[in-house]
């Protein structure tokens, strides 16, 4: 049982739920663009959810593998430095999860490994490894790399209807901006941060909100989007404001956790901006699940 808990701690279950919300938001956009022609195809939905769970889980597991020596000093309670899970075992788990994520994506369409879903999944896996191994500590490329993984995850959901990608693929830039902001904030989680960095994150958050509302306005679903944006703002700004006042590690950690969990509401806002209110409500239902898992397992 301790081993099982250790594996779950490595995989960050609460974060995986947020990745599932990316997929559902992408599918909602695809359903909107496809005039609901794919609304009742549940097998691809399940496969894409399995895919993102494997890709995200594998990425964060390998993150801890590469950080094992640093975590001995900064986070000795984690599964690998505490000795609960060996580094080699964790590495194997991470690779298996990434491969499972890519395989699930390849099964979405009859074109298999040559489908857009498979290609996007492969790129996500590669980007995750590049971030974990090389880019994480780069001030600019690290946040950008992590943001690209999230943007691609939204595209992975859209790839349920590949024809949608050229039309709405540009929306992936918004998750890139948002995750880049969270990654910027997280730099000060252990030793404290700088106010200028936190102010920069506030600006990026505002850009994300403006983008969602703009899409909602263009699609004539402004009020739907606004309802979820208000909840989204209520989740991300209060803890960030406290961190700005006092950029200490624990307060920054709370701001990061709030930002990660709020991804679910941001994705619900995306679905609402396209008039997919039922998808938006379904996505919001993931919020209590992620919050519960966030209390049981670390988010960062």
N, C-alpha and C positions, 0 to 999 in steps of 0.2 A: 504493500500500500504506500509506503514511503517513497519507493521508486516511482510509482505511478504519479504521485503528487509532484515529485521532482520533475518528471517529464512535462507535466502540465504547467509547472512554473516556468520551464524553459520556453514553452510555446505561447505564453501570454494569452490565455483564453479570452479575456475581455477585449483585447485588441483584435483578435480574430473575428469577433462579432462585428466590430466596426468595419472590417474588410468585407464581410458579408453584406453590410449596408451599402458599400460601394457598388457591389455587383447588382443589388436590387435597384439602386438608383440608375445604373446604366441600362438595366433591362427596362425600367419605366420609360426612359428616353426612347429606347428602341420600340417599345409598344406604341408610344405616342407617334413616332415618325412612321411606323408601319401600319397606322390606322387599326391597331388592335389585332392584326392578323396573327400575331404570335402569342396572344394572351393566354392560351390554354395549353401551351406546350411546356409541360412541367419537367420533363426529363432533362432538357438542356439547362433549365434553371438549377436543378439539383446538381448537375455536373459542374456548372460554373461555381456554385457555392463550395463544392468539394475542392475545386481547383484553387480558389482563393484561400481556403483554409490551409491547404497544403503549401501554397506559395508563401503565405504570410508566416505560417508556423515554421516552415523551414528557414525562412530568412532570419527570424528572431532567434531561433536555436543556434544557427551558425554565428550570429552576432555575439552570443555568449561564449561560443567556442573560441572565436578570435580574441575576445576580451578576457579570457580566463586569467591570464597573469595580472592584468590591471585590476580585475575584480577581487583578486586575493587581497589587495590593499584597500580598494574603495568600497567594494560590496561583497565582503566575505560570506554573507548570508545566502548568496545565490547558490543554485544547485550544484554547479561545477566546482567553484572554489571551496564549498563546504564539504566536498567529497561525496555528496549524495549520488551524483551521476558523474561517471568518468568523462574526460574530455573526448576520448575516442568514441565512446557510445553516443555522446551528444552529437558529434560530427556525423556519425552514421545516420542518426535520426534526422538531422537537418537535410542531408542529401536525399534520403528516402522521401521525405515530405515534399521537397522541391520536385522530384521526379513524379511523384503521385499527382502533384498539382498540374504539371504539364500534361501528363497522360489524361487526366480528367478533362482538361480543356480540349485536347485532341479528339476526344470522343463526342464532343458537342455536335460537330458537323460530319457529314459523310466523307468530306475531303480529308478528314483525319489530321495527320501531322502537317499537312499543307494548308490547313484552314487558318483564317485570321485569328481565331481563338487560340490555337496552338502557338502561332507565331508570337502573339502578345504575351502569352504565358511564359514562353522561352525567354523573351526579352526581360520580363519581370524577374525571373529567376536569376538571370545573368546580372541585372542591375542590383539585385539584393546582395549577391555575393561580392560584387565590386564595392558596394557601400560598406559591407561588413569588414572586408579585408583592407581596402585602400582609401576610400573616400571619407570615411566617418569623421575623421579629425581635421578635414579641410574645411575652413570657415565658409567658403562659398560653394564648392563642389559637393560637400557633404549634404547640406540641406537640399540642394538642387537634386541630387541623386535620389534622396529619400522621397522628395516630392514627386519625382518622375515615376517612381514605383506606384504611388497612389493614383496618379493620373492614369497610368496604364491599367490600373485595376478598374477604374471607371470604364475605360475602353473595353476591358475584358467583358464587363456586363453588357455593353452595347453590342459586342461582337455576336451576341445571340442572333442579331439580324445584321450581317456584315455590311449591307448597303447603307446602313445608318452612319457608319464610321466616317466617310468623307463629308457627310453633311453636318454632323455634330461632334466630330472628333476634337475640334478646337476647344471644347469645354474642359478637356483634360488639363488645361493650363491652370484652371482654378484650384483643383486639389493640389497641384504642384506648388502654387503660391501658399496655400494654407499649411501644408505639411512642412514646407520650408520655414514658415513662421514658427511652428511648434519645435522643429529641430533647432532653430536659432535659440529659442527660449531654453531648451533642454541643456544647452552647453553649460549653464550655470547651476545645474541641479545638484551637483556634488559640492562645489566650492563657492557657490554664489555667482551671481551674474552682474551685468552692467545695465544701467538704466537705458542707455542709448539703444542697446540690443532689444530691450523690451518695448521701447517706443516704436522701433522698427516693426516689431511683431504686431503692435496695435494697428499700424498703417496697413500691413498686409491683411489683417483680419477685416479691416474696413473695405479693402478692395474686393475680397471674397464676397462680403455681404452685398456690396453694390452690384457685383456681377450676377448674383442669384436674382436680385430684385429686377435688374434690367431684363434678364431672360423672361422672368414672370410678366413683366410689363409688355414685352414684345409679343408674348404668347397669349396675352389677355387673361393671365392668371395671377396678376400682381397680388391680390388680397390673399389668395391661397399661400403664395410664397411668403408673404409678410408674416402670416401667423406663425410659421415655423422659424422664420428668421428671428423673430422676437424671442422665442424660446432658446434658439441657438446663441443669441447675444447674451441672454441671461446666464447661460452656462459658462461662456468663455471669458467675459470681461471682468466680473467681480474678482475671481482669483488672480487674474492678470494685473488688475489694479492694485491689489495687495502686494504683489511681487514688485511692481514698479515703485511703490512707496518704500518697500524694504526688500531689496533683491537678495535675500538670503536663500540658501539652498532648499530648505523645507518648503518655503512659500513658492519658489520656482517649481519645485516638484509638483505641488498642487495645481499650479497653472498648466503644467504639461499634461497632467492626468486629465484635467477638465477639458483641455483642447483635444486630446485623443478620444475621449468618450463622446464629446460633442460632435465628432465626425458623423455619428449616427443621425443627429438632428440636421446637420448640414446636408446630408444625403436625402433626408426626408424633404427638406426645402427644395432640393433639385427636382424631386419627383413632383412636388406641388407646383413648381414653376412651369411644369409641362402639363398641368391639369390632371395628373395621375394621383388624385387624392387618396384612393384606396391603397396604392403603393406607398404613399407617404405615411399613412397610418400604420401600415404593416411594418415599415422601416422603424417607426417610432417605438413599436412594440419590442424592438430589440434593445431599446435603451435600458429598461429595468434588468434585462438579462446581463447586459454588459456591466452595469453598475454593481450587480450582485457578484459577478465574477471578479470585478475590480477590487472588491473587498476581500475576496478569498486569495487572489493571486496578484502579484505586482503588475502594474501597467507599463512601467518604465524600466 
